Amino acid sequence: MKQINLRAHFKYIVRKIRFSSKKVFWSLKYYGFDLTILGLFLQLLSFMGKNLTSTHWYKTITSSRFDKRFRVDTAGYIIPEELDISIHRKQTAVQYQPTASVTFPVVISELPINYSDYVFIDYGSGKGRSLLLASHFPFKQIIGVELSNKLHQIAEKNMASFLKRQVKCRNRVSVCEDATAFNLPKENLIIYFFRPFNREILTLVLNNIRRSLEECFRHIIILYYYPEQRNLFSGIDYLRKINLGIEDRRWEIYESIPGGGWELHRNPG
Ligand SMILES: C[S@@+](CC[C@H](N)C(=O)[O-])C[C@H]1O[C@@H](n2cnc3c(N)ncnc32)[C@H](O)[C@@H]1O
C-alpha cells in the first residue's frame, strides 16, 4: 500500500516538473528572460500564499511584452459598450481581453492528438491572440470567429505581421461572424472558449455543436478556459470531461463521445 502511494507521489512530482518546465519554455519564448525570472520569483512567493502571477499588473506587462516581441497588437481590455456590435449583442458579450496565460500552449502540447488531423477554432477570437499562439502547432487549419469587425480587422493584421519564426500552421483565418451563425467544418476539431459571451449565447453555440455532431460524428475537443458557465457542460450527454493531469482549475476539457447519447433521447425505448 505504501509502495503504491510512493509510486503515485513520484508520478505526480514528475508530472509537475514536466508542466513547470514547459511553462518556463513558453514563458521564455513569449516574454523573455527577465519577465520569466520575475514570474518564477512571484510563483515562489505564491507558495507562501497568493498566486501573484495572476495579478493584473503581471498580466499587463507580459501581455505588452508579447506584443512587442511578436510585433502585434493583442493586449488590452475593451468593454462591450465600446465594441462595434449591436445593442443586443453588447448585452450578451463579455469584455475583450486576450488569452494571457502560458498554460495555453502547455495544454495544447498535452493533447494526445495528431495536430494535422484537427482544425482549431476560437469562438470569440478578438484580436487573434489565441490564433497566433495556436499557430505554433501544426494544425490543419486555425479559424477565429469574431463578431466585432474592428477586432476582426486587427486580428487579420496581426496574423499578417506575426513573426513567422517557428510558425507551424500558416492556414489561419479570422471570420467576422456571430458565433451562433457559424457553421462548423466537418473535421476533427479543437474548440476554444475563453470568456467569449454569456450563458444564453453559449447554450446556442453548444446546441449547434450537438447538431453538427448529429449530422457527422467526429472527434471534437473543447478547451474551456475560465469555465464560469461550467454547469452548462455537466448535463451534456454528447461530451465527457477529460483530465490531462494539469492541476489548473482555470481549464476544463471535454471531448465528444463516440455514438453520443442523443440518439437514445430521440428514440427512447
Ligand atoms: C474574452 S475575448 C476572447 C479573446 C480571444 N479568444 C483570445 O483568446 O485572445 C471575447 C471575445 O468574444 C467576442 N464575442 C462576443 N460575443 C460574440 C458573438 N456572439 N460572436 C462572436 N464573437 C463574440 C468579443 O467581441 C470578444 O472579442
The ligand as a MOL file (V3000), in Angstrom:
LIG
                    3D

  0  0  0     0  0            999 V3000
M  V30 BEGIN CTAB
M  V30 COUNTS 27 29 0 0 0
M  V30 BEGIN ATOM
M  V30 1 C -12.5110 37.4690 -23.8160 0
M  V30 2 S -12.4690 37.8880 -25.5060 0 CHG=1
M  V30 3 C -11.6350 36.4610 -26.0950 0
M  V30 4 C -10.3280 36.7310 -26.7700 0
M  V30 5 C -9.6830 35.6040 -27.5410 0
M  V30 6 N -10.4410 34.3930 -27.5210 0
M  V30 7 C -8.2830 35.3000 -27.0440 0
M  V30 8 O -8.0690 34.1930 -26.5890 0
M  V30 9 O -7.3880 36.1380 -27.1250 0 CHG=-1
M  V30 10 C -14.1590 37.5960 -26.0240 0
M  V30 11 C -14.4350 37.9580 -27.4800 0
M  V30 12 O -15.7050 37.4050 -27.8600 0
M  V30 13 C -16.2860 38.2830 -28.8070 0
M  V30 14 N -17.7260 37.9880 -28.8940 0
M  V30 15 C -18.7090 38.3490 -28.0240 0
M  V30 16 N -19.9120 37.9090 -28.4360 0
M  V30 17 C -19.7070 37.2590 -29.6070 0
M  V30 18 C -20.5490 36.5790 -30.5200 0
M  V30 19 N -21.8760 36.4840 -30.3100 0
M  V30 20 N -19.9960 36.0200 -31.6160 0
M  V30 21 C -18.6420 36.1090 -31.8440 0
M  V30 22 N -17.7970 36.7410 -31.0210 0
M  V30 23 C -18.3050 37.3090 -29.9040 0
M  V30 24 C -15.9610 39.6510 -28.2510 0
M  V30 25 O -16.0660 40.6470 -29.2370 0
M  V30 26 C -14.5320 39.4440 -27.7480 0
M  V30 27 O -13.6000 39.8110 -28.7170 0
M  V30 END ATOM
M  V30 BEGIN BOND
M  V30 1 1 1 2
M  V30 2 1 2 3
M  V30 3 1 2 10
M  V30 4 1 3 4
M  V30 5 1 4 5
M  V30 6 1 5 6
M  V30 7 1 5 7
M  V30 8 2 7 8
M  V30 9 1 7 9
M  V30 10 1 10 11
M  V30 11 1 11 12
M  V30 12 1 11 26
M  V30 13 1 12 13
M  V30 14 1 13 14
M  V30 15 1 13 24
M  V30 16 1 14 15
M  V30 17 1 14 23
M  V30 18 2 15 16
M  V30 19 1 16 17
M  V30 20 1 17 18
M  V30 21 2 17 23
M  V30 22 1 18 19
M  V30 23 2 18 20
M  V30 24 1 20 21
M  V30 25 2 21 22
M  V30 26 1 22 23
M  V30 27 1 24 25
M  V30 28 1 24 26
M  V30 29 1 26 27
M  V30 END BOND
M  V30 END CTAB
M  END
